[in-house]
Amino acid sequence: MKKVFAIMISLCLVIALFAACAKKPDAPVPTEVPQQATEAPVEQPTDAPTEAPTEAPTPEPTPEPFVDPYKVEIGDWDDAEVRAMSFDTIFFDKKTITDGKVDAWKSDHEETIDGTNGKIKVVGMRGWAGFLEEDMVAMGYRIDNREPVFVENPFEATQPEVKAAGGDYAQRFRVNIPVEGLYGNEHELRVFAKLESGACYYINPEGPGFLLYYNGPEAVENKIDGKISDGEYNASYILDSSNAVTWTNSEIGDLSVKYYLRLAADAVYVGFDAAGFVEGDSVQLNFNPGARLDESSAGGLFVSLVIGENAKVLQHNHKTQLKDEIETAGTDITALVEAKIVTTDTGYAGEVKLPADFFKVTDVEKAADFTLGSENLYFGMFVVTINGPDGFTNQSTAPGSDWSPKALGLHEHVVY
């Protein structure tokens, strides 16, 4: 009996142990969320190229404006250091209009000279001025706003009375102003002085100073017919035995050319009256537009008017906006301009209208920027004859081996 009871107890213990082993405990619940990844996912490479950062473009430097080395600047009288001045005498040509009492004459005539009949060729102004610390070394005149012009031998003997009134630097002078070919009304005629320092000043143009107005004949429209008519041109110049120089050791003899020029808004009108010339001779002008050709080894811009039954016009030395071509003997531009040559009792006369594009030189840096009417158009006179051939000019520094505009002195005359 006890044995059966023991077996039953053992069997119960085995069953209890089996039940405990069969039951699994529950898994613990996590108390924290798993940490998220902090690195961005790696992107796969693409075929698109990587662009470099865009840089701002470098601005172009502002070009320096061209400066005419021959342009004369004139200061106001009020800026000068002056002791005294006096305007004493007015001349018409060689005739004395008033010697003394200039102020009264100016008042009676409203400061204006009546030259409408065209008979007055030169207006002369005589007087003196004394600056405080400098001598006057040159004198000149200015008509309206044209380029100032220096005159030769303006100074006269200075009396002790002038020195007493004007100081040690006082000097007496006479300035003659050519008015032939000056058309239209109320042109200003003014006188200026150049001092030792190089500074230039008007001789007191206000009040009692050196200022007169001039009324000339009425101007007329230019016609390219070979005839030089009154009122067509406003400046004239002569090349003859009195001023001609040459490279050929010859003399110009009885040959004489009178040149006529007039500046218009879109062209330059040129006329000539050539005495003693024959067919094949050339009347020439050498231009330096705005002094922009001074560094050019090719020289100035020449135009030739070849004398003959029919006008022939040649362009030399440079390409221009009118004709972008250079030929050794000259490039024919006859078909591009208006020109006419006629015979006269003494030889030939002719006219040509040179358009603004002729003066825009394209083979020299900045020379094509020249503006006709806004910059000085410098020129010199030339002729070439077929009997030699002989070449002549009026340029003061010629003849010489250097034909550059600067060496030629190609700034002594300006087209108006």
C-alpha positions in Angstrom: 0.0 0.0 0.0 2.7 2.4 0.9 4.5 1.4 -2.3 1.5 2.4 -4.4 1.1 5.7 -2.6 4.8 6.5 -3.3 4.5 5.8 -6.9 1.4 8.1 -7.2 3.3 11.0 -5.5 6.3 10.5 -7.9 4.0 10.5 -10.9 2.3 13.8 -9.7 5.7 15.5 -9.3 6.7 14.5 -12.9 3.5 15.8 -14.3 3.9 19.2 -12.5 7.5 19.5 -13.7 6.5 18.8 -17.3 3.8 21.5 -17.2 6.2 24.1 -15.9 8.7 23.4 -18.7 6.0 23.5 -21.4 4.8 27.0 -20.5 7.2 29.8 -22.0 7.5 33.2 -20.2 6.2 36.4 -22.2 9.0 38.4 -24.0 9.8 41.7 -22.3 8.3 44.8 -24.1 11.0 47.3 -25.2 10.8 50.7 -23.4 12.8 52.8 -26.1 12.3 53.3 -29.8 15.3 52.2 -31.8 17.6 55.0 -32.8 17.0 56.4 -36.4 19.9 56.6 -38.9 21.4 60.1 -39.1 23.3 59.8 -42.4 21.6 60.7 -45.7 21.4 57.9 -48.2 24.2 57.9 -50.8 22.9 59.1 -54.1 23.9 57.3 -57.2 26.1 59.4 -59.6 24.4 60.9 -62.7 25.7 61.7 -66.2 25.0 65.5 -65.9 28.3 67.6 -65.7 28.9 69.7 -62.6 28.6 73.5 -63.6 31.3 75.9 -62.4 30.1 79.0 -60.5 29.3 81.9 -62.9 31.6 84.9 -62.5 30.5 88.5 -63.2 32.1 89.8 -66.4 34.9 92.3 -66.1 33.7 95.7 -67.3 35.5 97.2 -70.3 37.7 100.2 -69.4 36.3 103.5 -70.5 38.4 104.7 -73.5 40.3 108.0 -73.0 38.8 110.8 -75.0 41.1 112.0 -77.9 42.9 115.3 -77.1 43.9 117.6 -79.9 47.5 118.6 -79.1 47.2 121.8 -81.1 44.0 123.2 -79.7 44.6 126.6 -78.0 42.7 127.2 -74.7 42.1 130.9 -73.9 41.5 132.0 -70.3 39.3 134.8 -69.1 40.8 138.3 -68.5 39.4 138.2 -64.9 41.7 135.2 -64.2 44.8 137.0 -65.4 47.1 139.1 -63.3 47.0 142.4 -65.1 48.0 146.0 -64.3 46.4 147.9 -67.1 45.5 147.9 -70.8 44.4 150.3 -73.5 42.6 150.0 -76.9 43.9 153.0 -78.9 43.4 152.5 -82.7 41.1 150.9 -85.2 42.1 150.3 -88.8 40.2 149.1 -91.9 42.8 147.7 -94.2 45.5 150.4 -94.1 43.1 153.2 -93.3 43.0 154.6 -89.8 39.3 154.8 -88.6 40.0 156.3 -85.2 43.3 157.0 -83.4 42.2 157.5 -79.8 38.6 157.8 -78.7 38.0 154.2 -79.5 35.4 153.9 -76.8 33.4 156.7 -78.4 33.6 155.1 -81.8 32.4 151.8 -80.4 29.5 153.5 -78.7 28.5 155.4 -81.8 28.6 152.3 -83.9 27.2 149.8 -81.4 30.6 148.1 -81.5 29.8 146.9 -85.0 31.7 147.2 -88.3 29.6 147.4 -91.4 31.4 145.2 -94.0 28.3 144.2 -96.0 29.7 145.7 -99.2 32.7 143.3 -99.0 35.3 146.0 -99.5 37.0 145.6 -96.0 39.6 142.9 -96.2 41.4 143.4 -92.8 40.3 144.9 -89.4 43.3 146.1 -87.3 43.3 146.6 -83.5 46.2 148.5 -81.9 46.8 149.1 -78.2 48.9 147.9 -75.3 48.6 145.7 -72.2 50.7 145.1 -69.1 50.7 141.9 -67.1 52.1 142.0 -63.6 54.9 139.4 -63.8 55.2 138.1 -67.4 56.0 139.4 -70.8 53.6 138.7 -73.7 55.4 136.5 -76.2 52.8 136.2 -78.9 49.5 137.7 -80.0 46.6 136.5 -81.9 42.9 136.8 -82.8 39.8 134.7 -82.7 36.7 135.0 -84.9 33.6 133.7 -83.2 34.4 130.2 -81.7 36.9 129.3 -84.4 40.3 128.1 -83.5 42.5 131.0 -82.3 45.1 132.2 -84.8 48.5 133.6 -83.9 49.9 136.5 -86.0 53.4 137.4 -87.1 55.3 140.4 -85.7 52.5 141.9 -83.6 54.7 143.9 -81.2 55.6 147.6 -81.8 57.9 150.0 -80.0 56.7 150.6 -76.5 56.9 154.2 -75.3 58.0 155.2 -71.8 54.5 156.5 -71.1 53.1 153.0 -71.8 55.6 151.5 -69.4 54.7 154.1 -66.8 51.0 153.2 -67.0 51.2 149.5 -67.6 54.3 148.5 -65.7 57.6 146.9 -66.6 55.9 144.1 -68.7 53.7 146.4 -70.7 54.0 146.0 -74.5 52.4 147.8 -77.4 50.9 145.6 -80.2 48.8 145.6 -83.4 46.7 142.6 -84.5 45.3 142.5 -88.0 42.3 140.2 -88.5 41.4 139.1 -92.0 37.7 139.4 -92.7 37.6 138.8 -96.4 35.1 136.0 -97.1 33.5 136.4 -93.7 29.8 136.3 -94.5 26.8 137.0 -92.3 26.2 139.2 -89.3 27.6 139.7 -85.8 30.9 137.9 -86.0 33.0 138.4 -82.9 36.5 139.7 -83.4 38.7 139.3 -80.3 42.4 139.7 -79.5 44.4 137.5 -77.1 47.9 137.3 -75.7 50.2 134.4 -75.0 52.4 134.8 -71.9 55.9 133.4 -71.1 54.2 130.7 -69.0 52.3 129.5 -72.1 48.9 130.7 -70.8 46.7 132.6 -73.2 44.2 135.3 -72.2 41.8 137.5 -74.1 42.7 141.2 -73.8 39.7 142.3 -71.8 37.0 141.6 -74.4 34.3 143.0 -72.1 33.6 146.7 -71.5 36.3 148.9 -73.2 38.4 145.9 -74.3 39.4 144.4 -77.6 36.1 143.2 -78.9 34.4 144.3 -82.1 31.5 142.8 -84.1 31.6 142.5 -87.9 28.7 142.3 -90.4 29.8 140.8 -93.7 28.1 140.2 -97.1 25.2 137.7 -97.3 26.3 134.1 -97.9 25.0 132.1 -100.8 24.6 128.4 -101.4 27.5 126.5 -102.9 27.1 125.2 -106.4 29.6 122.8 -107.9 29.8 124.5 -111.3 33.5 125.3 -111.4 32.8 129.0 -110.8 33.9 130.8 -107.7 31.0 133.1 -106.8 30.8 135.8 -104.1 29.4 134.4 -100.9 30.1 130.7 -101.6 33.3 130.4 -99.5 34.3 131.9 -96.2 38.1 131.6 -96.4 40.7 131.8 -99.1 44.4 131.1 -99.2 47.1 131.7 -101.8 50.1 129.4 -102.8 52.5 131.3 -105.0 56.1 132.4 -105.2 55.7 134.4 -101.9 55.2 131.3 -99.8 56.0 128.2 -101.8 58.7 125.7 -100.8 59.7 122.6 -102.6 61.5 119.2 -102.4 62.8 119.4 -106.0 65.1 122.5 -105.8 62.9 124.3 -108.2 60.8 127.5 -108.1 57.1 127.8 -108.6 57.7 130.8 -110.9 54.5 132.5 -112.1 52.2 129.7 -111.1 49.6 130.7 -108.5 46.7 128.9 -106.9 44.0 130.5 -104.8 42.2 128.0 -102.6 38.7 128.6 -101.3 37.2 126.6 -98.5 33.9 126.3 -96.6 32.8 123.9 -93.9 29.2 122.7 -94.0 27.3 120.3 -91.8 27.9 117.3 -93.9 30.8 118.2 -96.2 33.7 120.5 -97.0 33.5 122.6 -100.2 36.8 123.3 -102.0 37.3 125.7 -104.8 40.5 126.8 -106.6 41.6 129.3 -109.2 44.9 128.1 -110.8 46.8 130.5 -113.0 49.5 129.2 -115.4 48.6 125.5 -114.9 48.3 123.0 -117.7 46.4 119.8 -118.2 47.7 117.0 -116.0 48.9 119.3 -113.2 47.4 118.6 -109.7 46.0 121.0 -107.2 46.2 119.3 -103.8 45.2 119.7 -100.1 46.7 117.7 -97.3 44.3 117.1 -94.3 44.9 116.1 -90.7 41.4 115.5 -89.3 41.4 116.5 -85.6 45.2 116.0 -85.5 44.4 112.2 -85.3 47.0 111.3 -87.9 50.0 112.8 -86.2 51.5 109.4 -85.3 50.8 108.0 -88.8 53.8 107.1 -90.9 51.7 107.3 -94.0 51.4 111.1 -93.6 48.3 113.2 -94.1 45.2 112.5 -96.0 45.7 114.0 -99.5 43.2 114.9 -102.1 44.2 115.7 -105.7 42.2 117.6 -108.2 43.8 116.7 -111.5 43.4 119.4 -114.1 41.9 118.4 -117.4 38.8 118.6 -119.6 37.0 116.4 -117.1 37.5 116.6 -113.3 39.4 113.8 -111.7 39.7 113.4 -107.9 42.2 111.2 -106.2 42.5 110.1 -102.5 46.0 109.4 -101.2 47.9 107.7 -98.4 44.9 106.4 -96.3 41.8 104.3 -96.4 38.6 106.2 -95.5 34.9 105.4 -95.0 34.3 106.9 -98.4 36.9 104.6 -100.2 38.4 101.8 -98.2 41.3 101.3 -100.6 44.9 102.5 -101.2 46.6 102.7 -104.5 50.2 104.0 -105.0 49.3 106.7 -107.5 46.1 107.6 -105.7 42.7 106.0 -105.5 40.1 107.4 -107.9 37.1 108.8 -106.0 35.7 110.9 -108.8 32.4 108.9 -108.9 31.9 109.3 -105.2 32.1 113.1 -105.1 30.7 116.1 -106.9 33.4 117.9 -108.9 33.8 120.3 -111.8 36.8 121.9 -113.6 36.5 124.7 -116.2 39.0 126.7 -118.2 39.6 130.4 -117.4 41.5 133.3 -119.1 44.6 132.5 -116.9 44.3 128.7 -116.5 41.8 126.6 -114.7 39.2 126.8 -111.9 37.4 124.0 -110.2 35.2 122.9 -107.3 34.7 119.7 -105.3 32.3 118.7 -102.5 34.1 116.3 -100.1 31.6 114.4 -98.0 32.1 113.8 -94.3 33.0 110.2 -94.9 36.1 111.3 -96.7 37.6 112.7 -93.5 37.0 109.5 -91.5 40.3 107.6 -91.8 39.9 103.8 -91.2 43.5 102.6 -91.1 44.7 104.8 -88.2 43.4 104.0 -84.6 40.6 106.3 -83.5 40.8 108.4 -86.7 37.5 107.2 -87.9 35.9 108.8 -84.9 36.6 112.3 -86.2 33.5 114.4 -86.2 33.3 117.1 -89.0 32.3 120.4 -87.5 33.1 119.4 -83.9 36.9 119.0 -84.2 39.4 121.1 -86.0 40.1 120.0 -89.6 43.7 121.0 -90.2 45.1 121.3 -93.8 48.0 122.4 -95.9 48.2 123.5 -99.6 50.1 121.5 -102.2 50.5 121.4 -106.0 52.3 119.0 -108.3 53.2 119.9 -111.9 53.8 117.4 -114.7 56.8 119.4 -116.0 59.3 117.9 -113.6 57.4 116.7 -111.8 57.7 119.4 -109.2 56.0 119.5 -105.9 55.3 122.7 -103.8 53.7 123.4 -100.5 53.2 126.3 -98.1 54.0 124.3 -95.0 56.5 126.1 -92.9 58.5 123.0 -91.8 58.8 121.6 -95.3 60.7 120.4 -97.2 62.2 117.5 -95.3 62.5 113.8 -95.1 59.8 113.3 -92.6 56.4 113.4 -94.2 54.4 112.8 -91.0 51.7 115.4 -90.3 53.5 116.6 -87.2 56.8 117.0 -89.0 55.0 118.8 -91.8 53.5 121.3 -89.5 50.1 120.2 -90.7 48.2 122.2 -88.2 48.8 125.8 -89.3 45.5 126.2 -91.1 42.0 125.1 -90.1 39.0 124.8 -92.4 36.0 127.0 -91.4 
